[in-house]
Amino acid sequence: MQRIKIDLPQKFFFTTEISVRVYDVNFAGHLSNDSILSMVHEARIRFLKNWEFSEVDTAGAGIIMFDAALQYKSQGYHGDVLIFDVVVENLLRSGCDFIFRITNKATGKEIARAKTGIAFFDYEKSKIVPVPDAFKKLIEELSIL
């Protein structure tokens, strides 16, 4: 079986911290896979909010996730503070990828990598739309900083 491999960029655009809560831990005592995906969602919302966007209004369009991938590097535990570094890559006609590097703040150890594919979406018309110009411009500017 081929393994998922998420390559990390040279730089990230945004960083946020999220603590591992008791209900983020599975029966084996470590961070569960569904909680990592939930935390990635939280980090994406914080990224958008940082530039006054939201999932329903990103420069005039909503967003919808069409795929996700997680690559585990080590375990996380209850009480760990995780650092989520976020970057947007692969801008296409109607979507992009959000890439996340997740590390333990105390140890610096990488916990996981994640990628979510996002399409821009008109919720009223229930259809995919082009990447909004203001979002595209922001990502292009952040990429050259």
Buried (B, 14 or more C-beta within 10 A) or exposed (E): EEEEEBEEEEEBBBBBEBEBEEEBBEEEEBBBEEBBBBBBBEBBBBBBEEBEBEBEBBBEBBBBBEEBBBBBEBBBEBEBEBBBBBBBBEBEEBBBBBBBBBBBEEEEEBBBBBBBBBBBBEEEEEEBBEBBEBBBEBBEEBBEE
